[in-house]
Amino acid sequence: MRDTTPEAAEAQMAALRRMTGPQRMSKALELSVAMRETLKSRLRKQHPEWSEQQLKRELLRYAFAPKPLPPGLG
């Protein structure tokens, strides 16, 4: 399943090929931060009662563990 046309995918690949390794890494980190902030915003709307620590804990779970984290982590 694709969410992009073949033409758009090719344009994206061409842009990535023009980037240096450090530029690609910087873009990947930028996208990672953006996705984390998007998820954090969604979680905050779904659970306005959660503390900042609870939000961070759930972000860790989404990123690294399919099951809830043990109480001592986060």
mmCIF file of the N, C-alpha and C atoms, coordinates in Angstrom:
data_MODEL
# 
_entry.id   MODEL 
# 
loop_
_atom_site.group_PDB 
_atom_site.id 
_atom_site.type_symbol 
_atom_site.label_atom_id 
_atom_site.label_alt_id 
_atom_site.label_comp_id 
_atom_site.label_asym_id 
_atom_site.label_entity_id 
_atom_site.label_seq_id 
_atom_site.pdbx_PDB_ins_code 
_atom_site.Cartn_x 
_atom_site.Cartn_y 
_atom_site.Cartn_z 
_atom_site.occupancy 
_atom_site.B_iso_or_equiv 
_atom_site.pdbx_formal_charge 
_atom_site.auth_seq_id 
_atom_site.auth_comp_id 
_atom_site.auth_asym_id 
_atom_site.auth_atom_id 
_atom_site.pdbx_PDB_model_num 
ATOM 1   N N  . MET A 1 1  ? 0.845  -1.164 0.000  1.00 0.00 ? 1  MET A N  1 
ATOM 2   C CA . MET A 1 1  ? 0.000  0.000  0.000  1.00 0.00 ? 1  MET A CA 1 
ATOM 3   C C  . MET A 1 1  ? 0.898  1.238  0.000  1.00 0.00 ? 1  MET A C  1 
ATOM 4   N N  . ARG A 1 2  ? 0.602  2.174  -0.885 1.00 0.00 ? 2  ARG A N  1 
ATOM 5   C CA . ARG A 1 2  ? 1.378  3.401  -0.987 1.00 0.00 ? 2  ARG A CA 1 
ATOM 6   C C  . ARG A 1 2  ? 0.460  4.593  -0.791 1.00 0.00 ? 2  ARG A C  1 
ATOM 7   N N  . ASP A 1 3  ? 0.997  5.613  -0.180 1.00 0.00 ? 3  ASP A N  1 
ATOM 8   C CA . ASP A 1 3  ? 0.225  6.840  -0.005 1.00 0.00 ? 3  ASP A CA 1 
ATOM 9   C C  . ASP A 1 3  ? 0.737  7.945  -0.933 1.00 0.00 ? 3  ASP A C  1 
ATOM 10  N N  . THR A 1 4  ? 1.598  7.567  -1.884 1.00 0.00 ? 4  THR A N  1 
ATOM 11  C CA . THR A 1 4  ? 2.204  8.529  -2.807 1.00 0.00 ? 4  THR A CA 1 
ATOM 12  C C  . THR A 1 4  ? 2.128  8.001  -4.225 1.00 0.00 ? 4  THR A C  1 
ATOM 13  N N  . THR A 1 5  ? 2.010  8.906  -5.168 1.00 0.00 ? 5  THR A N  1 
ATOM 14  C CA . THR A 1 5  ? 2.038  8.485  -6.567 1.00 0.00 ? 5  THR A CA 1 
ATOM 15  C C  . THR A 1 5  ? 3.460  8.058  -6.933 1.00 0.00 ? 5  THR A C  1 
ATOM 16  N N  . PRO A 1 6  ? 3.623  7.238  -7.946 1.00 0.00 ? 6  PRO A N  1 
ATOM 17  C CA . PRO A 1 6  ? 4.978  6.855  -8.372 1.00 0.00 ? 6  PRO A CA 1 
ATOM 18  C C  . PRO A 1 6  ? 5.834  8.074  -8.735 1.00 0.00 ? 6  PRO A C  1 
ATOM 19  N N  . GLU A 1 7  ? 5.226  9.076  -9.329 1.00 0.00 ? 7  GLU A N  1 
ATOM 20  C CA . GLU A 1 7  ? 5.972  10.282 -9.706 1.00 0.00 ? 7  GLU A CA 1 
ATOM 21  C C  . GLU A 1 7  ? 6.486  11.022 -8.472 1.00 0.00 ? 7  GLU A C  1 
ATOM 22  N N  . ALA A 1 8  ? 5.616  11.143 -7.462 1.00 0.00 ? 8  ALA A N  1 
ATOM 23  C CA . ALA A 1 8  ? 6.022  11.820 -6.228 1.00 0.00 ? 8  ALA A CA 1 
ATOM 24  C C  . ALA A 1 8  ? 7.101  11.015 -5.508 1.00 0.00 ? 8  ALA A C  1 
ATOM 25  N N  . ALA A 1 9  ? 6.967  9.697  -5.501 1.00 0.00 ? 9  ALA A N  1 
ATOM 26  C CA . ALA A 1 9  ? 7.972  8.843  -4.861 1.00 0.00 ? 9  ALA A CA 1 
ATOM 27  C C  . ALA A 1 9  ? 9.321  8.997  -5.561 1.00 0.00 ? 9  ALA A C  1 
ATOM 28  N N  . GLU A 1 10 ? 9.318  9.056  -6.875 1.00 0.00 ? 10 GLU A N  1 
ATOM 29  C CA . GLU A 1 10 ? 10.571 9.226  -7.627 1.00 0.00 ? 10 GLU A CA 1 
ATOM 30  C C  . GLU A 1 10 ? 11.188 10.594 -7.348 1.00 0.00 ? 10 GLU A C  1 
ATOM 31  N N  . ALA A 1 11 ? 10.373 11.633 -7.266 1.00 0.00 ? 11 ALA A N  1 
ATOM 32  C CA . ALA A 1 11 ? 10.881 12.971 -6.951 1.00 0.00 ? 11 ALA A CA 1 
ATOM 33  C C  . ALA A 1 11 ? 11.506 12.980 -5.554 1.00 0.00 ? 11 ALA A C  1 
ATOM 34  N N  . GLN A 1 12 ? 10.869 12.290 -4.620 1.00 0.00 ? 12 GLN A N  1 
ATOM 35  C CA . GLN A 1 12 ? 11.407 12.206 -3.266 1.00 0.00 ? 12 GLN A CA 1 
ATOM 36  C C  . GLN A 1 12 ? 12.742 11.466 -3.266 1.00 0.00 ? 12 GLN A C  1 
ATOM 37  N N  . MET A 1 13 ? 12.816 10.356 -3.970 1.00 0.00 ? 13 MET A N  1 
ATOM 38  C CA . MET A 1 13 ? 14.068 9.601  -4.044 1.00 0.00 ? 13 MET A CA 1 
ATOM 39  C C  . MET A 1 13 ? 15.175 10.424 -4.696 1.00 0.00 ? 13 MET A C  1 
ATOM 40  N N  . ALA A 1 14 ? 14.835 11.170 -5.736 1.00 0.00 ? 14 ALA A N  1 
ATOM 41  C CA . ALA A 1 14 ? 15.827 12.015 -6.405 1.00 0.00 ? 14 ALA A CA 1 
ATOM 42  C C  . ALA A 1 14 ? 16.357 13.075 -5.435 1.00 0.00 ? 14 ALA A C  1 
ATOM 43  N N  . ALA A 1 15 ? 15.471 13.653 -4.641 1.00 0.00 ? 15 ALA A N  1 
ATOM 44  C CA . ALA A 1 15 ? 15.896 14.656 -3.658 1.00 0.00 ? 15 ALA A CA 1 
ATOM 45  C C  . ALA A 1 15 ? 16.810 14.017 -2.610 1.00 0.00 ? 15 ALA A C  1 
ATOM 46  N N  . LEU A 1 16 ? 16.473 12.833 -2.166 1.00 0.00 ? 16 LEU A N  1 
ATOM 47  C CA . LEU A 1 16 ? 17.307 12.137 -1.184 1.00 0.00 ? 16 LEU A CA 1 
ATOM 48  C C  . LEU A 1 16 ? 18.682 11.803 -1.760 1.00 0.00 ? 16 LEU A C  1 
ATOM 49  N N  . ARG A 1 17 ? 18.743 11.415 -3.029 1.00 0.00 ? 17 ARG A N  1 
ATOM 50  C CA . ARG A 1 17 ? 20.026 11.093 -3.668 1.00 0.00 ? 17 ARG A CA 1 
ATOM 51  C C  . ARG A 1 17 ? 20.934 12.314 -3.772 1.00 0.00 ? 17 ARG A C  1 
ATOM 52  N N  . ARG A 1 18 ? 20.341 13.491 -3.878 1.00 0.00 ? 18 ARG A N  1 
ATOM 53  C CA . ARG A 1 18 ? 21.143 14.718 -3.975 1.00 0.00 ? 18 ARG A CA 1 
ATOM 54  C C  . ARG A 1 18 ? 21.721 15.151 -2.631 1.00 0.00 ? 18 ARG A C  1 
ATOM 55  N N  . MET A 1 19 ? 21.168 14.625 -1.537 1.00 0.00 ? 19 MET A N  1 
ATOM 56  C CA . MET A 1 19 ? 21.634 15.002 -0.206 1.00 0.00 ? 19 MET A CA 1 
ATOM 57  C C  . MET A 1 19 ? 22.907 14.246 0.161  1.00 0.00 ? 19 MET A C  1 
ATOM 58  N N  . THR A 1 20 ? 23.711 14.891 0.993  1.00 0.00 ? 20 THR A N  1 
ATOM 59  C CA . THR A 1 20 ? 24.869 14.205 1.561  1.00 0.00 ? 20 THR A CA 1 
ATOM 60  C C  . THR A 1 20 ? 24.382 13.305 2.700  1.00 0.00 ? 20 THR A C  1 
ATOM 61  N N  . GLY A 1 21 ? 25.257 12.429 3.168  1.00 0.00 ? 21 GLY A N  1 
ATOM 62  C CA . GLY A 1 21 ? 24.910 11.575 4.301  1.00 0.00 ? 21 GLY A CA 1 
ATOM 63  C C  . GLY A 1 21 ? 24.481 12.382 5.520  1.00 0.00 ? 21 GLY A C  1 
ATOM 64  N N  . PRO A 1 22 ? 25.268 13.394 5.908  1.00 0.00 ? 22 PRO A N  1 
ATOM 65  C CA . PRO A 1 22 ? 24.847 14.202 7.063  1.00 0.00 ? 22 PRO A CA 1 
ATOM 66  C C  . PRO A 1 22 ? 23.510 14.922 6.838  1.00 0.00 ? 22 PRO A C  1 
ATOM 67  N N  . GLN A 1 23 ? 23.237 15.349 5.623  1.00 0.00 ? 23 GLN A N  1 
ATOM 68  C CA . GLN A 1 23 ? 21.950 15.996 5.337  1.00 0.00 ? 23 GLN A CA 1 
ATOM 69  C C  . GLN A 1 23 ? 20.801 15.001 5.493  1.00 0.00 ? 23 GLN A C  1 
ATOM 70  N N  . ARG A 1 24 ? 20.995 13.771 5.010  1.00 0.00 ? 24 ARG A N  1 
ATOM 71  C CA . ARG A 1 24 ? 19.957 12.741 5.162  1.00 0.00 ? 24 ARG A CA 1 
ATOM 72  C C  . ARG A 1 24 ? 19.732 12.417 6.635  1.00 0.00 ? 24 ARG A C  1 
ATOM 73  N N  . MET A 1 25 ? 20.820 12.326 7.402  1.00 0.00 ? 25 MET A N  1 
ATOM 74  C CA . MET A 1 25 ? 20.696 12.047 8.832  1.00 0.00 ? 25 MET A CA 1 
ATOM 75  C C  . MET A 1 25 ? 19.961 13.183 9.535  1.00 0.00 ? 25 MET A C  1 
ATOM 76  N N  . SER A 1 26 ? 20.294 14.405 9.198  1.00 0.00 ? 26 SER A N  1 
ATOM 77  C CA . SER A 1 26 ? 19.622 15.561 9.791  1.00 0.00 ? 26 SER A CA 1 
ATOM 78  C C  . SER A 1 26 ? 18.130 15.544 9.477  1.00 0.00 ? 26 SER A C  1 
ATOM 79  N N  . LYS A 1 27 ? 17.779 15.217 8.246  1.00 0.00 ? 27 LYS A N  1 
ATOM 80  C CA . LYS A 1 27 ? 16.366 15.146 7.846  1.00 0.00 ? 27 LYS A CA 1 
ATOM 81  C C  . LYS A 1 27 ? 15.651 14.026 8.611  1.00 0.00 ? 27 LYS A C  1 
ATOM 82  N N  . ALA A 1 28 ? 16.305 12.885 8.766  1.00 0.00 ? 28 ALA A N  1 
ATOM 83  C CA . ALA A 1 28 ? 15.700 11.770 9.502  1.00 0.00 ? 28 ALA A CA 1 
ATOM 84  C C  . ALA A 1 28 ? 15.437 12.164 10.957 1.00 0.00 ? 28 ALA A C  1 
ATOM 85  N N  . LEU A 1 29 ? 16.406 12.836 11.571 1.00 0.00 ? 29 LEU A N  1 
ATOM 86  C CA . LEU A 1 29 ? 16.221 13.275 12.956 1.00 0.00 ? 29 LEU A CA 1 
ATOM 87  C C  . LEU A 1 29 ? 15.106 14.308 13.053 1.00 0.00 ? 29 LEU A C  1 
ATOM 88  N N  . GLU A 1 30 ? 15.045 15.215 12.091 1.00 0.00 ? 30 GLU A N  1 
ATOM 89  C CA . GLU A 1 30 ? 13.982 16.233 12.052 1.00 0.00 ? 30 GLU A CA 1 
ATOM 90  C C  . GLU A 1 30 ? 12.603 15.574 11.965 1.00 0.00 ? 30 GLU A C  1 
ATOM 91  N N  . LEU A 1 31 ? 12.479 14.577 11.105 1.00 0.00 ? 31 LEU A N  1 
ATOM 92  C CA . LEU A 1 31 ? 11.203 13.872 10.960 1.00 0.00 ? 31 LEU A CA 1 
ATOM 93  C C  . LEU A 1 31 ? 10.859 13.085 12.225 1.00 0.00 ? 31 LEU A C  1 
ATOM 94  N N  . SER A 1 32 ? 11.868 12.501 12.857 1.00 0.00 ? 32 SER A N  1 
ATOM 95  C CA . SER A 1 32 ? 11.640 11.755 14.088 1.00 0.00 ? 32 SER A CA 1 
ATOM 96  C C  . SER A 1 32 ? 11.100 12.675 15.185 1.00 0.00 ? 32 SER A C  1 
ATOM 97  N N  . VAL A 1 33 ? 11.699 13.834 15.336 1.00 0.00 ? 33 VAL A N  1 
ATOM 98  C CA . VAL A 1 33 ? 11.238 14.798 16.344 1.00 0.00 ? 33 VAL A CA 1 
ATOM 99  C C  . VAL A 1 33 ? 9.815  15.251 16.028 1.00 0.00 ? 33 VAL A C  1 
ATOM 100 N N  . ALA A 1 34 ? 9.547  15.521 14.756 1.00 0.00 ? 34 ALA A N  1 
ATOM 101 C CA . ALA A 1 34 ? 8.206  15.968 14.355 1.00 0.00 ? 34 ALA A CA 1 
ATOM 102 C C  . ALA A 1 34 ? 7.157  14.897 14.663 1.00 0.00 ? 34 ALA A C  1 
ATOM 103 N N  . MET A 1 35 ? 7.471  13.638 14.374 1.00 0.00 ? 35 MET A N  1 
ATOM 104 C CA . MET A 1 35 ? 6.519  12.563 14.651 1.00 0.00 ? 35 MET A CA 1 
ATOM 105 C C  . MET A 1 35 ? 6.302  12.391 16.150 1.00 0.00 ? 35 MET A C  1 
ATOM 106 N N  . ARG A 1 36 ? 7.367  12.516 16.925 1.00 0.00 ? 36 ARG A N  1 
ATOM 107 C CA . ARG A 1 36 ? 7.243  12.398 18.373 1.00 0.00 ? 36 ARG A CA 1 
ATOM 108 C C  . ARG A 1 36 ? 6.367  13.515 18.932 1.00 0.00 ? 36 ARG A C  1 
ATOM 109 N N  . GLU A 1 37 ? 6.551  14.721 18.445 1.00 0.00 ? 37 GLU A N  1 
ATOM 110 C CA . GLU A 1 37 ? 5.727  15.847 18.901 1.00 0.00 ? 37 GLU A CA 1 
ATOM 111 C C  . GLU A 1 37 ? 4.264  15.679 18.478 1.00 0.00 ? 37 GLU A C  1 
ATOM 112 N N  . THR A 1 38 ? 4.050  15.138 17.278 1.00 0.00 ? 38 THR A N  1 
ATOM 113 C CA . THR A 1 38 ? 2.685  14.883 16.802 1.00 0.00 ? 38 THR A CA 1 
ATOM 114 C C  . THR A 1 38 ? 2.000  13.851 17.701 1.00 0.00 ? 38 THR A C  1 
ATOM 115 N N  . LEU A 1 39 ? 2.709  12.780 18.010 1.00 0.00 ? 39 LEU A N  1 
ATOM 116 C CA . LEU A 1 39 ? 2.149  11.744 18.881 1.00 0.00 ? 39 LEU A CA 1 
ATOM 117 C C  . LEU A 1 39 ? 1.901  12.305 20.277 1.00 0.00 ? 39 LEU A C  1 
ATOM 118 N N  . LYS A 1 40 ? 2.830  13.084 20.795 1.00 0.00 ? 40 LYS A N  1 
ATOM 119 C CA . LYS A 1 40 ? 2.667  13.671 22.125 1.00 0.00 ? 40 LYS A CA 1 
ATOM 120 C C  . LYS A 1 40 ? 1.439  14.581 22.172 1.00 0.00 ? 40 LYS A C  1 
ATOM 121 N N  . SER A 1 41 ? 1.232  15.349 21.128 1.00 0.00 ? 41 SER A N  1 
ATOM 122 C CA . SER A 1 41 ? 0.061  16.224 21.049 1.00 0.00 ? 41 SER A CA 1 
ATOM 123 C C  . SER A 1 41 ? -1.231 15.408 21.032 1.00 0.00 ? 41 SER A C  1 
ATOM 124 N N  . ARG A 1 42 ? -1.236 14.329 20.247 1.00 0.00 ? 42 ARG A N  1 
ATOM 125 C CA . ARG A 1 42 ? -2.418 13.462 20.191 1.00 0.00 ? 42 ARG A CA 1 
ATOM 126 C C  . ARG A 1 42 ? -2.697 12.832 21.549 1.00 0.00 ? 42 ARG A C  1 
ATOM 127 N N  . LEU A 1 43 ? -1.643 12.337 22.198 1.00 0.00 ? 43 LEU A N  1 
ATOM 128 C CA . LEU A 1 43 ? -1.816 11.728 23.516 1.00 0.00 ? 43 LEU A CA 1 
ATOM 129 C C  . LEU A 1 43 ? -2.321 12.743 24.532 1.00 0.00 ? 43 LEU A C  1 
ATOM 130 N N  . ARG A 1 44 ? -1.819 13.971 24.451 1.00 0.00 ? 44 ARG A N  1 
ATOM 131 C CA . ARG A 1 44 ? -2.249 15.018 25.386 1.00 0.00 ? 44 ARG A CA 1 
ATOM 132 C C  . ARG A 1 44 ? -3.741 15.319 25.203 1.00 0.00 ? 44 ARG A C  1 
ATOM 133 N N  . LYS A 1 45 ? -4.213 15.319 23.955 1.00 0.00 ? 45 LYS A N  1 
ATOM 134 C CA . LYS A 1 45 ? -5.639 15.554 23.695 1.00 0.00 ? 45 LYS A CA 1 
ATOM 135 C C  . LYS A 1 45 ? -6.486 14.382 24.193 1.00 0.00 ? 45 LYS A C  1 
ATOM 136 N N  . GLN A 1 46 ? -5.980 13.156 24.014 1.00 0.00 ? 46 GLN A N  1 
ATOM 137 C CA . GLN A 1 46 ? -6.721 11.971 24.447 1.00 0.00 ? 46 GLN A CA 1 
ATOM 138 C C  . GLN A 1 46 ? -6.709 11.804 25.960 1.00 0.00 ? 46 GLN A C  1 
ATOM 139 N N  . HIS A 1 47 ? -5.637 12.279 26.603 1.00 0.00 ? 47 HIS A N  1 
ATOM 140 C CA . HIS A 1 47 ? -5.466 12.085 28.046 1.00 0.00 ? 47 HIS A CA 1 
ATOM 141 C C  . HIS A 1 47 ? -5.020 13.392 28.708 1.00 0.00 ? 47 HIS A C  1 
ATOM 142 N N  . PRO A 1 48 ? -5.902 14.377 28.776 1.00 0.00 ? 48 PRO A N  1 
ATOM 143 C CA . PRO A 1 48 ? -5.510 15.671 29.353 1.00 0.00 ? 48 PRO A CA 1 
ATOM 144 C C  . PRO A 1 48 ? -5.118 15.575 30.828 1.00 0.00 ? 48 PRO A C  1 
ATOM 145 N N  . GLU A 1 49 ? -5.515 14.501 31.481 1.00 0.00 ? 49 GLU A N  1 
ATOM 146 C CA . GLU A 1 49 ? -5.191 14.331 32.900 1.00 0.00 ? 49 GLU A CA 1 
ATOM 147 C C  . GLU A 1 49 ? -3.765 13.816 33.130 1.00 0.00 ? 49 GLU A C  1 
ATOM 148 N N  . TRP A 1 50 ? -3.079 13.351 32.081 1.00 0.00 ? 50 TRP A N  1 
ATOM 149 C CA . TRP A 1 50 ? -1.742 12.792 32.225 1.00 0.00 ? 50 TRP A CA 1 
ATOM 150 C C  . TRP A 1 50 ? -0.719 13.883 32.502 1.00 0.00 ? 50 TRP A C  1 
ATOM 151 N N  . SER A 1 51 ? 0.232  13.558 33.351 1.00 0.00 ? 51 SER A N  1 
ATOM 152 C CA . SER A 1 51 ? 1.354  14.454 33.628 1.00 0.00 ? 51 SER A CA 1 
ATOM 153 C C  . SER A 1 51 ? 2.365  14.378 32.470 1.00 0.00 ? 51 SER A C  1 
ATOM 154 N N  . GLU A 1 52 ? 3.323  15.280 32.494 1.00 0.00 ? 52 GLU A N  1 
ATOM 155 C CA . GLU A 1 52 ? 4.388  15.261 31.481 1.00 0.00 ? 52 GLU A CA 1 
ATOM 156 C C  . GLU A 1 52 ? 5.152  13.938 31.548 1.00 0.00 ? 52 GLU A C  1 
ATOM 157 N N  . GLN A 1 53 ? 5.378  13.435 32.758 1.00 0.00 ? 53 GLN A N  1 
ATOM 158 C CA . GLN A 1 53 ? 6.076  12.156 32.922 1.00 0.00 ? 53 GLN A CA 1 
ATOM 159 C C  . GLN A 1 53 ? 5.264  11.006 32.299 1.00 0.00 ? 53 GLN A C  1 
ATOM 160 N N  . GLN A 1 54 ? 3.956  11.015 32.488 1.00 0.00 ? 54 GLN A N  1 
ATOM 161 C CA . GLN A 1 54 ? 3.119  9.962  31.895 1.00 0.00 ? 54 GLN A CA 1 
ATOM 162 C C  . GLN A 1 54 ? 3.150  10.046 30.369 1.00 0.00 ? 54 GLN A C  1 
ATOM 163 N N  . LEU A 1 55 ? 3.145  11.248 29.830 1.00 0.00 ? 55 LEU A N  1 
ATOM 164 C CA . LEU A 1 55 ? 3.231  11.409 28.378 1.00 0.00 ? 55 LEU A CA 1 
ATOM 165 C C  . LEU A 1 55 ? 4.556  10.854 27.852 1.00 0.00 ? 55 LEU A C  1 
ATOM 166 N N  . LYS A 1 56 ? 5.646  11.194 28.520 1.00 0.00 ? 56 LYS A N  1 
ATOM 167 C CA . LYS A 1 56 ? 6.965  10.707 28.096 1.00 0.00 ? 56 LYS A CA 1 
ATOM 168 C C  . LYS A 1 56 ? 7.041  9.191  28.191 1.00 0.00 ? 56 LYS A C  1 
ATOM 169 N N  . ARG A 1 57 ? 6.454  8.645  29.229 1.00 0.00 ? 57 ARG A N  1 
ATOM 170 C CA . ARG A 1 57 ? 6.438  7.194  29.404 1.00 0.00 ? 57 ARG A CA 1 
ATOM 171 C C  . ARG A 1 57 ? 5.707  6.513  28.236 1.00 0.00 ? 57 ARG A C  1 
ATOM 172 N N  . GLU A 1 58 ? 4.578  7.074  27.854 1.00 0.00 ? 58 GLU A N  1 
ATOM 173 C CA . GLU A 1 58 ? 3.807  6.489  26.742 1.00 0.00 ? 58 GLU A CA 1 
ATOM 174 C C  . GLU A 1 58 ? 4.551  6.652  25.418 1.00 0.00 ? 58 GLU A C  1 
ATOM 175 N N  . LEU A 1 59 ? 5.250  7.757  25.234 1.00 0.00 ? 59 LEU A N  1 
ATOM 176 C CA . LEU A 1 59 ? 6.069  7.923  24.035 1.00 0.00 ? 59 LEU A CA 1 
ATOM 177 C C  . LEU A 1 59 ? 7.146  6.842  23.962 1.00 0.00 ? 59 LEU A C  1 
ATOM 178 N N  . LEU A 1 60 ? 7.778  6.557  25.092 1.00 0.00 ? 60 LEU A N  1 
ATOM 179 C CA . LEU A 1 60 ? 8.773  5.482  25.128 1.00 0.00 ? 60 LEU A CA 1 
ATOM 180 C C  . LEU A 1 60 ? 8.141  4.144  24.771 1.00 0.00 ? 60 LEU A C  1 
ATOM 181 N N  . ARG A 1 61 ? 6.968  3.898  25.309 1.00 0.00 ? 61 ARG A N  1 
ATOM 182 C CA . ARG A 1 61 ? 6.296  2.625  25.013 1.00 0.00 ? 61 ARG A CA 1 
ATOM 183 C C  . ARG A 1 61 ? 6.006  2.506  23.528 1.00 0.00 ? 61 ARG A C  1 
ATOM 184 N N  . TYR A 1 62 ? 5.478  3.579  22.936 1.00 0.00 ? 62 TYR A N  1 
ATOM 185 C CA . TYR A 1 62 ? 5.190  3.552  21.502 1.00 0.00 ? 62 TYR A CA 1 
ATOM 186 C C  . TYR A 1 62 ? 6.459  3.279  20.698 1.00 0.00 ? 62 TYR A C  1 
ATOM 187 N N  . ALA A 1 63 ? 7.563  3.888  21.120 1.00 0.00 ? 63 ALA A N  1 
ATOM 188 C CA . ALA A 1 63 ? 8.804  3.780  20.360 1.00 0.00 ? 63 ALA A CA 1 
ATOM 189 C C  . ALA A 1 63 ? 9.498  2.431  20.523 1.00 0.00 ? 63 ALA A C  1 
ATOM 190 N N  . PHE A 1 64 ? 9.451  1.859  21.732 1.00 0.00 ? 64 PHE A N  1 
ATOM 191 C CA . PHE A 1 64 ? 10.321 0.721  22.006 1.00 0.00 ? 64 PHE A CA 1 
ATOM 192 C C  . PHE A 1 64 ? 9.654  -0.547 22.498 1.00 0.00 ? 64 PHE A C  1 
ATOM 193 N N  . ALA A 1 65 ? 8.437  -0.485 22.964 1.00 0.00 ? 65 ALA A N  1 
ATOM 194 C CA . ALA A 1 65 ? 7.851  -1.669 23.580 1.00 0.00 ? 65 ALA A CA 1 
ATOM 195 C C  . ALA A 1 65 ? 6.393  -1.845 23.171 1.00 0.00 ? 65 ALA A C  1 
ATOM 196 N N  . PRO A 1 66 ? 6.030  -3.032 22.745 1.00 0.00 ? 66 PRO A N  1 
ATOM 197 C CA . PRO A 1 66 ? 4.633  -3.268 22.386 1.00 0.00 ? 66 PRO A CA 1 
ATOM 198 C C  . PRO A 1 66 ? 3.716  -3.358 23.600 1.00 0.00 ? 66 PRO A C  1 
ATOM 199 N N  . LYS A 1 67 ? 4.306  -3.611 24.770 1.00 0.00 ? 67 LYS A N  1 
ATOM 200 C CA . LYS A 1 67 ? 3.518  -3.743 25.997 1.00 0.00 ? 67 LYS A CA 1 
ATOM 201 C C  . LYS A 1 67 ? 3.804  -2.549 26.900 1.00 0.00 ? 67 LYS A C  1 
ATOM 202 N N  . PRO A 1 68 ? 2.945  -2.285 27.880 1.00 0.00 ? 68 PRO A N  1 
ATOM 203 C CA . PRO A 1 68 ? 3.227  -1.198 28.833 1.00 0.00 ? 68 PRO A CA 1 
ATOM 204 C C  . PRO A 1 68 ? 4.571  -1.399 29.535 1.00 0.00 ? 68 PRO A C  1 
ATOM 205 N N  . LEU A 1 69 ? 5.240  -0.295 29.837 1.00 0.00 ? 69 LEU A N  1 
ATOM 206 C CA . LEU A 1 69 ? 6.517  -0.349 30.540 1.00 0.00 ? 69 LEU A CA 1 
ATOM 207 C C  . LEU A 1 69 ? 6.296  -0.678 32.011 1.00 0.00 ? 69 LEU A C  1 
ATOM 208 N N  . PRO A 1 70 ? 7.299  -1.274 32.653 1.00 0.00 ? 70 PRO A N  1 
ATOM 209 C CA . PRO A 1 70 ? 7.204  -1.543 34.099 1.00 0.00 ? 70 PRO A CA 1 
ATOM 210 C C  . PRO A 1 70 ? 7.076  -0.219 34.866 1.00 0.00 ? 70 PRO A C  1 
ATOM 211 N N  . PRO A 1 71 ? 6.459  -0.230 36.029 1.00 0.00 ? 71 PRO A N  1 
ATOM 212 C CA . PRO A 1 71 ? 6.223  1.004  36.791 1.00 0.00 ? 71 PRO A CA 1 
ATOM 213 C C  . PRO A 1 71 ? 7.471  1.838  37.064 1.00 0.00 ? 71 PRO A C  1 
ATOM 214 N N  . GLY A 1 72 ? 8.641  1.221  37.237 1.00 0.00 ? 72 GLY A N  1 
ATOM 215 C CA . GLY A 1 72 ? 9.854  1.966  37.561 1.00 0.00 ? 72 GLY A CA 1 
ATOM 216 C C  . GLY A 1 72 ? 10.475 2.725  36.401 1.00 0.00 ? 72 GLY A C  1 
ATOM 217 N N  . LEU A 1 73 ? 10.026 2.474  35.179 1.00 0.00 ? 73 LEU A N  1 
ATOM 218 C CA . LEU A 1 73 ? 10.609 3.132  34.000 1.00 0.00 ? 73 LEU A CA 1 
ATOM 219 C C  . LEU A 1 73 ? 9.757  4.312  33.573 1.00 0.00 ? 73 LEU A C  1 
ATOM 220 N N  . GLY A 1 74 ? 10.419 5.284  32.935 1.00 0.00 ? 74 GLY A N  1 
ATOM 221 C CA . GLY A 1 74 ? 9.683  6.418  32.387 1.00 0.00 ? 74 GLY A CA 1 
ATOM 222 C C  . GLY A 1 74 ? 9.824  7.594  33.252 1.00 0.00 ? 74 GLY A C  1 
# 
